[in-house]
Amino acid sequence: MLDDAAFRRVARGCEVFMLASTAAGLLLAWMLLPSVAGLILLLASSIWGMANLLTLGRSLSAERRRRSVHTR
């Protein structure tokens, strides 16, 4: 079990990973957009972002809620 400071660091790292990995793909897709490769990359980056949000974001939110209930 992580203490609160360690959990915040891990959660922040996960959020940075989600943002950086999704934003990089979306930016590259935007630069290639008139082409088919840009459309495919846009779709793939969107799916990647949603998958990250559903897996990492969901578990982080659940843990944050659990910790906020225990600290009240």
N, C-alpha and C positions, 0 to 999 in steps of 0.2 A: 504494500500500500504506500502510495506516495504522499508526502506531506503537501500542504497547500501550495507552497512556493514551487516545489518540484512539479506538481501537476500543472500549475500555470505555465511553467517553462515548456513542458511537453505539449500542452494544448496550443500554445503560441507557435511552436514549431510545426505542428500539424496544420494550423491555419495558414502559415507562411507557405508550406508545401502545397496546399490546395490552391492558393492564389497564384503562386509562381508557376506551377506546372500548367494550370489552366490558362492563365493570361498569356503565357509565351506561345502556346498553340493558337490561341485566338488572334494574337497580334500577327503571327506568321500567316494565318489564314486570311486575315484582312488584307495583307500585302499581296497575296496571290489570288484574291477573290474572283476576278473575271474568269479565271481558268477553272477547269474541272478539279485540279489538284487543290485549289483554294476551297472549293465547296466540300470536297471530301475531308480536308483538314478541319474546316469549320464544324462539320458534323461530328468528326472524331473528337475534337476538343470539347464540344458541348457534351457529348456522352461521357467523356473522361471527367469533366467537371461535375456532372450530376452523380456519377458513380462515387467520386470522392466525397461529395457532400452527403450522400446516403450512407456511406460506410464510416468514414472518419467523423463527419459532422454529427451524425446521429449518435454515435457512442460518446463523443465529447459533450454533447448537449445533455445526454442522460446522466453522465457523471457530474456535470456542473449542477444539474437539478438535485441530484442525490446529495452532493456536498452542501448545497444551500439549505436543504431541509435539515441536515445534521448540525449546521452552525446556528440555527435560530433558537 
